[in-house]
Every structure is written in structure tokens, then in C-alpha cells.
Amino acid sequence: MNSSGFTLPLSVVSKADVARLVVEAERIDNERMAGAVREKVGSPTQSELAMSQQLADFLSQNQLGTETGLQWGELIKQLRALKENAPVIHMTFAVPADRESLQQLVAWLRSSVHPQAVVSVGLQPALVAGVSIRTTNRVHDLSMRSALKKSHGLLVKELGALRGNQ
């Protein structure tokens, strides 16, 4: 098992989602171990451990077995490595982005940029419309504000021409 080979389901959008997978896997492993101890001493055990759809999707998509403690331990170790090393793309929007739109963006990022890319979403109403994208070495401002700044001279010229025609 190697974290660089993991495929993230579209429900895992952000680094916080990956962190939740780590916490949930640790919780389930702890509950599994506590259940084994209870079983040894004859106490009643919990029949089924609750698992989020994100973790279930992750396990299924990566065809991971979790029957033994060794498998859970290795899964947790690799999820922690993924949390630390997943490429993060910072996206700032003028208005809050809905989950479905973010999943579509993540699907494109994972097919075009990196298969384990996650996004960090910010909000900046001054962008007017569009998005600002920041990676570790580049910034792309695809906002209306940026487009208007670039066209400022042309806009002033056109407005002057309109005033002159009146």
C-alpha cells in the first residue's frame, strides 16, 4: 500500500476531507481494537462499526481490505502521508461555491493536473466574478476585477470617445 497510488473519490474535495478520513480511520481502528479486548473478557461487543460514505468510497475505489489490524494500521499511515503530501490548489471565489461545482472542478484537476489534487476554497467578494487560483509557484487571476484592470485604458478611451460624441 502506497499513498501515491491512492485514488481519491470525488467526495473528497479538500485537505480537510483527507484529514477527516485519517481521523475516522483512527477512530474505527480504536473501536475495532477495543471490541477485540471486550470480546476476550466476555463483554458484549458492537456488531458493526459506523463508517462515512467518504471512507467507504475511498476503500472501495482503492480496493483496500480492512479485516486485520495490520491493514488498518497501514491504511492510517498512508492516509497521514497523503494528508501531508497531497497537492493543494487554492481557489478564491467571489461567492461561495457549491459542493457539486467543487466536485466537478476537482474531477478536472485530478484528470489534468494531479490525481490526488485537493482544493482549498476561499471567499473574496471583491473579485466581482470568476476565480483566483494559486498553486505553490503560480497565481492565475481569472476574475472580472482582473479583466477590468487589464482593460482599464481601453475602457477610459472608449468612455472618452462616447463623451466626445454627445
C-alpha positions in Angstrom: 0.0 0.0 0.0 1.4 3.3 -1.1 -0.3 6.7 -0.7 1.0 7.9 -4.0 -1.1 5.2 -5.7 -4.4 6.1 -4.0 -7.3 7.4 -6.0 -9.4 9.9 -4.1 -13.2 9.8 -4.6 -14.9 13.0 -5.8 -16.5 13.3 -2.4 -13.0 14.1 -1.0 -12.5 17.7 -2.2 -10.3 19.4 0.3 -7.4 18.7 2.6 -9.8 18.8 5.5 -11.7 15.9 3.9 -8.5 13.9 3.8 -7.9 14.8 7.5 -11.4 13.6 8.3 -10.6 10.3 6.6 -7.5 10.0 8.8 -9.5 10.7 12.0 -12.2 8.4 11.0 -9.8 5.5 10.2 -8.1 6.0 13.5 -11.5 6.0 15.3 -12.6 2.8 13.6 -9.3 1.1 14.3 -9.5 2.1 18.0 -13.1 0.9 18.2 -12.1 -2.4 16.5 -9.2 -2.9 19.0 -11.5 -2.1 21.9 -14.1 -4.6 20.6 -11.4 -7.3 20.4 -10.4 -6.6 24.0 -14.1 -6.7 25.1 -14.5 -10.0 23.3 -11.6 -11.5 25.1 -13.0 -10.7 28.5 -16.5 -11.8 27.6 -18.2 -8.4 27.4 -20.7 -7.6 24.7 -19.2 -6.1 21.5 -20.5 -3.7 19.0 -21.8 -5.5 15.9 -20.9 -3.1 13.1 -18.6 -0.1 13.1 -20.1 3.1 11.6 -18.3 4.4 8.5 -18.9 7.5 6.5 -19.7 7.3 2.8 -16.4 9.1 2.0 -14.3 6.4 3.8 -16.4 3.7 2.2 -16.0 5.2 -1.2 -12.2 5.6 -0.6 -11.8 1.9 0.5 -13.9 0.6 -2.4 -12.3 2.8 -5.1 -8.8 1.7 -3.9 -9.9 -1.9 -3.3 -8.5 -1.9 0.2 -9.1 -4.7 2.7 -9.5 -3.7 6.3 -10.0 -7.1 8.0 -6.9 -7.0 10.1 -5.3 -4.6 12.5 -2.2 -4.5 10.3 -4.3 -3.4 7.3 -5.9 -0.6 9.4 -2.5 0.5 10.7 -1.0 0.6 7.2 -4.1 2.5 5.9 -3.8 5.1 8.6 -0.1 5.5 8.0 -0.7 6.0 4.2 -3.6 8.4 4.8 -1.5 10.5 7.0 1.2 10.6 4.3 -1.5 11.6 1.7 -2.7 14.3 4.0 0.8 15.8 4.2 1.7 15.4 0.6 -1.5 15.9 -1.5 -1.1 18.9 -3.8 -3.3 21.8 -2.7 -4.8 24.2 -5.2 -6.1 27.4 -3.5 -9.2 28.7 -5.2 -10.8 32.0 -4.2 -14.3 32.8 -5.4 -16.4 35.9 -5.3 -19.4 33.9 -4.0 -19.5 30.6 -2.1 -19.1 27.6 -4.4 -21.5 24.7 -4.0 -20.2 21.2 -3.4 -21.3 19.8 -6.8 -19.3 22.6 -8.6 -16.3 21.9 -6.5 -16.5 18.2 -7.3 -16.6 19.0 -11.0 -13.5 21.2 -10.6 -11.7 18.5 -8.6 -12.5 15.9 -11.2 -11.0 18.1 -13.9 -7.9 18.9 -11.7 -7.4 15.3 -10.9 -7.5 14.3 -14.6 -5.5 17.3 -15.9 -3.1 18.3 -13.1 -2.6 15.6 -10.5 -4.6 12.5 -9.5 -4.5 13.5 -5.8 -5.1 17.2 -6.1 -7.3 18.8 -3.4 -8.6 22.3 -3.2 -8.6 24.9 -0.5 -11.5 27.3 -1.0 -11.6 30.9 -0.1 -14.1 33.8 -0.5 -13.3 37.3 -1.7 -16.3 39.3 -2.8 -14.0 42.0 -4.3 -13.3 39.6 -7.2 -16.8 40.5 -8.6 -17.0 37.3 -10.6 -14.7 34.5 -11.6 -11.9 32.9 -9.6 -8.3 33.4 -8.4 -6.2 30.2 -8.5 -2.9 29.8 -6.5 -0.5 26.9 -6.6 2.9 26.6 -5.0 4.5 28.5 -7.8 1.8 30.4 -9.8 -1.1 32.7 -9.4 -3.8 32.9 -12.0 -6.4 35.7 -11.6 -9.4 34.8 -13.7 -11.7 37.3 -12.1 -13.8 40.0 -13.6 -11.9 42.5 -11.4 -8.6 41.4 -13.1 -10.2 41.6 -16.6 -11.4 45.1 -15.9 -8.0 46.2 -14.6 -6.3 44.9 -17.7 -8.8 46.8 -19.9 -8.8 50.0 -17.9 -7.0 52.0 -20.5 -9.3 50.8 -23.3 -12.4 51.5 -21.1 -11.3 55.0 -20.4 -10.6 55.6 -24.1 -14.0 54.3 -25.1 -15.8 56.3 -22.4 -13.9 59.4 -23.6 -15.0 58.7 -27.2 -18.6 58.3 -26.1 -18.5 61.6 -24.2 -17.0 63.3 -27.2 -19.8 62.0 -29.4 -22.5 63.5 -27.2 
